[in-house]
């Protein structure tokens, strides 16, 4: 990764790391390379509810306009809605201004190409090279060749109509609790669920610019659990700031994470003959319980590195239609090119309705294996050396032999900190806790 782009665009504290000046340059340079060779290009721009969004959007749109790009302004919309609107409006790319689940002082700029996909590393590297070396492009249109800002008429309506088109059931009779996280989905989720006939109980849908993700949303699942139990709802839905992921709860307030959603929706798609190549894409952190569940259903699973971009890459490469992460980033590639919390919610609710079953009953098809994650603090230079340390390797083998295929050990160096993450999965929580702490201690001793 370069100095600007991380795993999900450019992100930092707004007006400090991510300044209006940088936003202008990202719009100008990024927009140019994304639309090079296109006559009268246009790009969609959306944002979440952070107070810094207006400041950054103004600067970014000025940068885009300065290279002759028309900005199709969407206002506050979820990230996946911005990705989809590129297709709906036949645009040449798009930008979402968001820092997702991060605190309000952060913001970010995320580009999409004309296919609604995140940028290739090569394109990000090229944009970085120009900005970090204070280079500029030789493109200074004047007069009628300048870009302009065009306000798109009711973009939310267009997006909700599209989401509705992906299911063929109404939600009459369902009571649904929703935590909007004071984020980008604060209008979209309640409106869509009401239109589909559900009885809706909503909290944290009153954003004021500084309350996004504050003690609410998918990073604070206790809120939706409490609301479900208070209202007697059938399902709870909790979204993060830009609504690209979903954490659900059943009628008992029990968390239904992304792995369970993949099991429920994947099984239903298979029954309908719509699960492409009979395969679901997960990551190395996917719970072993999903592997066991899918094996019983005769569904294959493929694993990638952690990160929705790697899940998507595998889906595109191999022609799969469903993939995602435990954290709630679920990609239904037949309908969108990114994790989409609202789309995931509607797909999950449609299964509940079609099966005429409680979410707890559907979720019971998968039994989550207990997991534990322990950080081993090591020196930055040695955090990859566990691969070549025979004492550590032998200890891992010893634990896995003990599990006899009913557990596993996963070691992952942190990409940003001097840490090695030790994840162990097994049938007994106390036992895996003990193994994880012993292994982490050994790694710390060996890799100082």
HELIX and SHEET records of a PDB file:
HELIX    1   1 UNK A   20  UNK A   25  1                                   6    
HELIX    2   2 UNK A   26  UNK A   30  3                                   5    
HELIX    3   3 UNK A   31  UNK A   35  1                                   5    
HELIX    4   4 UNK A   53  UNK A   65  1                                  13    
HELIX    5   5 UNK A   79  UNK A   88  1                                  10    
HELIX    6   6 UNK A  121  UNK A  132  1                                  12    
HELIX    7   7 UNK A  143  UNK A  145  5                                   3    
HELIX    8   8 UNK A  155  UNK A  164  1                                  10    
HELIX    9   9 UNK A  188  UNK A  195  1                                   8    
HELIX   10  10 UNK A  217  UNK A  219  5                                   3    
HELIX   11  11 UNK A  222  UNK A  231  1                                  10    
HELIX   12  12 UNK A  258  UNK A  271  1                                  14    
HELIX   13  13 UNK A  276  UNK A  278  5                                   3    
HELIX   14  14 UNK A  288  UNK A  296  1                                   9    
HELIX   15  15 UNK A  308  UNK A  318  1                                  11    
HELIX   16  16 UNK A  341  UNK A  355  1                                  15    
HELIX   17  17 UNK A  359  UNK A  363  1                                   5    
HELIX   18  18 UNK A  380  UNK A  382  5                                   3    
HELIX   19  19 UNK A  385  UNK A  388  5                                   4    
HELIX   20  20 UNK A  390  UNK A  403  1                                  14    
HELIX   21  21 UNK A  429  UNK A  446  1                                  18    
SHEET    1   A 7 UNK A   5  UNK A   6  0                                        
SHEET    2   A 7 UNK A   9  UNK A  13 -1                                        
SHEET    3   A 7 UNK A 106  UNK A 112 -1                                        
SHEET    4   A 7 UNK A  94  UNK A  97 -1                                        
SHEET    5   A 7 UNK A  42  UNK A  47  1                                        
SHEET    6   A 7 UNK A  70  UNK A  76  1                                        
SHEET    7   A 7 UNK A 149  UNK A 151  1                                        
SHEET    1   B 5 UNK A 199  UNK A 203  0                                        
SHEET    2   B 5 UNK A 175  UNK A 179  1                                        
SHEET    3   B 5 UNK A 235  UNK A 239  1                                        
SHEET    4   B 5 UNK A 246  UNK A 249 -1                                        
SHEET    5   B 5 UNK A 255  UNK A 256 -1                                        
SHEET    1   C 4 UNK A 300  UNK A 304  0                                        
SHEET    2   C 4 UNK A 279  UNK A 283  1                                        
SHEET    3   C 4 UNK A 322  UNK A 324  1                                        
SHEET    4   C 4 UNK A 330  UNK A 332 -1                                        
SHEET    1   D 3 UNK A 370  UNK A 377  0                                        
SHEET    2   D 3 UNK A 419  UNK A 426 -1                                        
SHEET    3   D 3 UNK A 408  UNK A 413 -1                                        
END                                                                             
